Amino acid sequence: MVESIQKIAIGCDHAGFQYKEKIKEYLVSKGIDVKDFGTNSEESVDYPVFIRPVAEAVAKGEFPVGIVLGGSGNGEAIVANKVKGIRCALCWNVESARLAKEHNNANMISIGQRMISLEVALKIVDAWLKADFQAGRHERRIKQIEAL
């Protein structure tokens, strides 16, 4: 739940920069410590350079969760999921974010700035942080994913 999350890793490419800044502000206003892995402008960059360090920090346990952003969020999710121990879900609405946590125990989410409004992006973050992993049959599936 959002109340138990005290720190979050965040990163983006140039196409996710504006939403990253707004999401950071939102999280800080909730008392959450946010570590920003960049990028720090809308100047074109290669997203793996900024996304992989976020995923590695989450995988190492330095942060319980991470958020990555880009234009569509697809490439960012792909990069994050290359890191062992990461389950990064591409979220496009509140329901996809809620289920990412409840069913997949996603420890990262990816958001596409060009795909949704800022209002929806903030609702996605909130829904994901407030949701709890339901375990049960889903735990068996998570173990299967981890074994891959």
N, C-alpha and C positions, 0 to 999 in steps of 0.2 A: 504494500500500500504506500501511497505517497507520503504518509506520515513516517514510515520506517526508512525511507530512502533519504540518506543524508548527503550523498555526493553522487554526481553524475559526470561521466565523460561525454564530451560533445565535439563533433567535427563536421566539416563540410568542404565542398568545393565552392568555386565562385558562384555557381548557380543556386546554391543553398544558403549563401551568406546572409541575406536579409532575414530569412526566417530563423537562422541560427541565433542571430543577435536578439531577436524578439523572444525566442524560446529561452535563451539564457536569462534575460530580464525576468521572464515569468517564473522560472525556477528559483532564481535568487530571491524574488519577492515571497516565495513560499519557504524561505530559510534553507534552501538546498545549496550546498557548495558545488559549483560547476567548474570543471577543468576544461578549458577550451584548447583543443588541439589544432585550431586554425581551420581554414585559411582566414585571413584577416581583412579581406577586401573582395571586390567583385572582379578583380583582375584574373584573367583565365589561368587556371592551374590544372594539374593532373590529379584527379581525386584520390587515387590510391596512396599518394604521398601523405594525405591528411586523414584518410579513413583507417588505414591499417594500424596506425598507432593507437587510435581509439579502441579498436577491437583487441589489440594486444594488451592494453591496460585493463580491459574488462576481463579478458581470459586469464590474466595473471592474478586477478582478485584485487587489483588496486582500486577498482570501482565496481560496485555491484551491477551497474547497468550503464548503457551508452546510447546516445542518439546520434545518427549521422544524417546528413542532408545533401541533396544535390538537385539537379533539374527535375529528373523523374524519380530519383531514389533507387533506380534499378542497379546501376553500377556500384553504388555505395553498398547496397545489400550484398551484392556478389563479392566484393572485396572483403567485407566484414566476415562473411561466411567461409572464407578461405582460412580463417584463423581457427585452429582447433579449440573447441569449447564454446564457440560463439553460435548462437541461434538468433540471427538478425532477421526480423520480419519487415517486409515492405508494407507500410500501412497507408491506406488511402481514405479511410473513414473510421469513425469511432468503433464500429463493430469489428473491423479487421484488427484494430489495436487491442481491444478487449480480449478477443479470441487468441491473439498472438501470445498473450500472457496466460490466459486460462487454460488453453489447450497445448501450447507449444513451449511454455515457460521461456519465452523470448527474453534474452538478456540484453538485446539491442533492438532498436527499431530504426528504420530508414524512412525518410519522408521526402517527397518530391515537391519542391517549392513551385515548380511550374504546373503542377497537377491539381493543387487544391488551394483554397483560401487560407490566409493566416489564421482566421477564426477556427477553421476545421483543424489545422495543424496543432493549435493549442489544445483543442478538445481531444485530439488523438493522444497527445502527450499525457494529458490528465487521465484519460480512460486507461491507458496502458499502466501508468504508475499506480492507479487505484485498484486495478484488477489483481486477483490472487490466482496462482497456479492451482488448478483443481485436482491435480495428481490422478489417482485412480487409474483408469485405462490409459490416460495420457502419459503417465509416468513410464509405462511399459514402452510406449512409442519413443519417448525421449531417450531411453536407454538404448533402443535400437539405432537411433540417429547417432548417439555418442559412439556406438560400436563400429560405425562405418569408417 
